[in-house]
Amino acid sequence: MVDGNVARVLARLTGHAARRWGDYLAPLRRLLPEDRHQEFNYGLIDLGALVCRPRNPRCWECPLRDLCAYYQRAVGEEACARRLEEAYAEVLRP
């Protein structure tokens, strides 16, 4: 069983949603540091919860955005820049 946050991160990174846990193993093996697998797993959970959110992902904050199919295809730097400007405007709004 895969945590929903991890599944979302991996689906966006690879550009497709896997139907079974085994489908995630190949992309994970490429990314997974052998000696720190537990930390890596918790990092993916946190990344999915805080940055790669189901709605309004914060792609400009993601350390994996240069490797991410979702970022390259659906969002791109221009859209992220607009969202960043909107976020700053909201914070700075009187």
N, C-alpha and C positions, 0 to 999 in steps of 0.2 A: 504494500500500500504506500502511495506517495502522498505527502502533505499537499494540500491544494495550492499553497504558495509556491512550493517547489515545482509542481506540475505547470503552473502558469509561467514561471520564470523559464523553465526548459522549453515549453511550447513557444514562447516568444523568441527565445534565443535561436531555436532551430527552425522556426517558421512553420511548424506543424504540431498539432496536438497528438500525443500518443494515445493509443487505445488501451495499452497494457503497460505495466511497470517495466517489463523487459525491453520495450521500445525506447525507454529513456536510458538504458544502460550504456549504449554506445556513446551518446553525447556526454554522459557523466564521466565515463572512463577517460575521455580526452581531457576533461577539466579537473578531475579529481586528484588532488595530491595524496599519494598513497599513505603517507605517515600522518596525515591530518584530516582523515575522512569525516570524523565526528564534527570538528570545527567547521569544515566545509559545508556539511549538511545544515548545521544551525545557521551558518551564514546565508545559505540559499533561502531558508525559512524567513529570516529577518529581511533579506532583500525583497522577497515577495510581499511581505507584510508592510514594509515601510516605503519602498521605492517602486517596485513593479506591481503596483496595486491593481485590483480588477478594473476599477474605474479611475480615470485621471492618473495614469502612471507618471511618475516623476523621472522621465528618461534622462533629463539633463543631470540628474544626480547619480545615475547608475554607472558603476565602474566597468560594466560589461557592455555598454552601449555600442562601442566600436565593433563588437562581435555579434551584435543582436540583429537578427533578421527583421523583427518587429520594428525596431528603431529605424533601420535602413529603409524598409518598405513603407510603413504606415505613418511614421511620425516625422523623421528627419530633423535636421538641426533647426530649420526655419520654424516649424511648429513648436518645437521645444523652446526656442527663443521667445516666441509669442507667449507661451504659458508662463515662462519665467518672468517676463515683463508684467503679465497679469497678476502673478503672485506677489511681486514687489509692490505693484500699485495697490493691491488689497491690503497689504501690511502697512503701507505708508498712508493709506486713506485716513483722513481726520475723523 
